[in-house]
Amino acid sequence: MGMAPRMWGDIRMQRRAMLGWLGLAGLSACAGPQVAQPVGLSRPVPGLGPYEGLSCVPYARTRSGIALRGDAWQWWAAADGRYPRGQRPAPGAVLVLARSSRLREGHVAVVREVVSAREIRVDHANWASGALRGRVALDQPVLDVSARNDWTAVRVWYPRTASLGATVFPAHGFIMPRSEMAAARLY
């Protein structure tokens, strides 16, 4: 008889714990797939692609066909004389973020779409930290926040917070694949 009260107490605790977990699961299910529309962007952001375990450099090299080596910050100088470089985005071009205290190796991302003069969508790998590290992020917004609209200062979508990051990153500009250079010569 001494066991009965303790057993009922354990069952009640388990029931409360289960209800608590179900409540949390229900809340996360409601909030999970929805992404808030950030101010200044033209349309919603879909989210992350599958886990690839890649860093940004091999991903950008594979996606763009630009055969450069080294850390991301080295791509801008390495492209000089080999690939056209510029300050205007184009689909298939690679955006090169400069080396900074926040980006010790820089970063590269492939332009998926030019949305407006101040917004592009990129595909890139290994942008986020923590559990999102190594993932490929698809169709992610990047905003030009430079004073001269020359893409030398950008804010990048941060999937972990589902918003534009607060940090302004210095950017070198865009490297165009050789196919873009060949097409430009024809016209």
N, C-alpha and C positions, 0 to 999 in steps of 0.2 A: 504494500500500500504506500510505502514511502516513496516509491519510484513514480507513481502516477502523476503527482503534481509537477515533478521535474520534467517528465516526458511531455506533458501538455505545454509547459513553458517553452520547451525546445521547439515544439511544433508551431507555436504562435510566433516565435522569433523567425523560424524558417519561412512562415507564411508572409510575415512583414517584409522580410528581405526579398522574397520572390515578387511581391507586389511593388516594392521599390524598384527592382530591376526592370520589371515590366513597364512601369511608369517611365523610367529613363529611356528604355528602348523605344517606347511610343513617341516620346518627345524627339529623340534623335531621328527617328524615321520621318517625322514631319518636317524637320529642318534640313535633313541631309541633302536631298537632290536639288533644293532650290538655291540659286545663287543670286544675291542681291545685285541690282543694276547700279554700278558705281557712277557717280556724277562725272560727266564729261565723256562718257563712252557711248558709242552709237547703238550697241546691242548687247544682249547678255553673253556671258562667257560659259562655254560648255564644260570645261574641267580638264582633268588629267587623262592621259593615255595610259596604256599598260606599262607595267614595270619593265624597264629595259636594262637597268644596271649600267647605264652609260654616263659619261661625262659629256659636256657640251661640245668639245672639239671633234671627237669621232662622229658624233651625231650630225653636226653641221657639215662636216666633210662628206659624209655619206649622202645626206639629203641634197646638198647643193652641187656636188661634183667639184668643188674647189679643193684642189690637192695641195693644201698647205699643212705644215707640221708645226709643232711647238705649242706653247701655252696660248690661250685665247688672246691675250694682250699682245702677243707677238705677230698675230695674223696681219695687222694693218701694215706694218713695215714689210713683212714678207710678201705681201701682195703687190708692192710697188714694182711696176714694170712687168708683172706677170698677169695681173687681172685688173680690169678697170675699177677704180674706187671713186666714190662720190658721196655727196651729202643728201641725195634724194633716194628714198626707198623704192624698190621695185620687187615684185614677186620673184622668189628664188634667190634674191641677194642675201648676203650675210651681214647682219648688224654686228659691229665689233664694239663691245664696251671696253673702256680703258681700264688699266690696272689702277686700283685705288685701295685705301685702307679696308674697305668693305669687300673688295674683289681682288684678292692678291694675285690671282692668275687671269683676271679679266673675265670676259664671258662672250660667247658668240651665239647668235640665234638666227634662224632662217626665216626670212619674211614670207609669210603665207599670203597676205593680202594687204593692200594699201587701202585703208578705209577713208582717210581724209588727209589733208596736208599735215595734220598733227597726230594722227593715229594710224598705227599699223597693227596687224595681228601676226604673231610669230609662233613657230614651233621650236622648242628647244629642250635640252636635257639638263638635268641636274641643277635646276635653278633653286629649288626649295631645299630647306635643311630638315634634319630630323628624319621622321618616318617617310617623308616624301623625297629624300635624297636619292638620286639615281633614276628618277622617273622622267618620262618624256611628257612635257606639258604641251598640249596642242591648242592652236587658235587662241593664244594668250595676248591680251592687249599690251601695247607699249605706247606711251604718249610722249611726244616731243614737248619738253618744257623749256627749251632754250629760248633766250631773249630774241635771237635773230631767226628763229624757225629754221635752224640748220642741222638739227638732230645731234647736237653736241652735248645735250643734257636730256636725259630721259627718266621717266618713271615706269616701272615694270610691274605687271600684275603679279601678286604673290598668292599662290593657291592656298597656302596654309591659313590665311586670313580671309580669303575670297574678296580681296580688294586690291587696289593699287597700293604698292608699297610707298611708304613715306619718304624713303631715300631717293635722292636725285643722283643718278649715276652718270659720270662723264662718258661720252661715246666718241669714237673716232669717226664713224660713218659707216658706209655700206660698201662691201666688196661684191662685184657682179661676177657671176659665172662666165666662162669664156663664150658660151652660147649667146649670152646677151651682147658681148663685144662683137661677135660675128654678125648678129642680127642688126646691130647698130650700124655697121659698115655698109650693109646692103641698102640702107635708106639714107 
